[in-house]
Amino acid sequence: MNQPNRFPASLRDVAILSRSTFSEYRSVWQDISIIDQGHHISLLAQQLRGVDNLDRSLVFPTFFTAAAVKLLMTLPNHFWFWNVVYYAVGDSTGAGLIDVGVIRRVLAQLRDRCAAVYDLDRPIDELTAHELAVRVAKGVVLFKGENWQHLNGAELVFNPIFQPQAEG
């Protein structure tokens, strides 16, 4: 097989690069509907499928089950998407597609770690300025507005990752 470019070597490599790239947006709600058009994940999917071109609709099914994709697409931004993928790759068996059970397990682990540090049941309006600032910096509380690039007028909302997840 002709592989002129060895990067990305794995989905984990793509997740590491992508979560680093988007880390400054960990506290901002973003549209993630175009995440499957990312260069590195598309390139890796092409390599794994052994093709030069790959329809966008086949990128995620190269790595995840349909139910896993559906849950991943509910994440609030690119950083958290790639952070969950990073941990899911580590939590998966490495055989076959990453399924929704793995994604749910990762989300539960992230919530549990966060709950050990922060009271996730306290409403935003009851947090002190310091408590709120720390939660925003960590991405527990997000800015959500019309335009994620301009935060003027954005509201503060809890990151859904750190809220109870509905099964289904």
Secondary structure, DSSP 8 states (H G I E B T S, - for coil): ---S-----SHHHHHHHHHHHTGGGTTB----TTGGG-HHHHHHHHHHHT-S---GGGTGGGTB-HHHHHHHTTSSSHHHHHHHHHHHHHHS-SSS-B-HHHHHHHHHHHHHHHHTTS-TTS-GGGS-HHHHHHHHHHTSEEEE-S-TT--TT-EEEE-GGGS-----
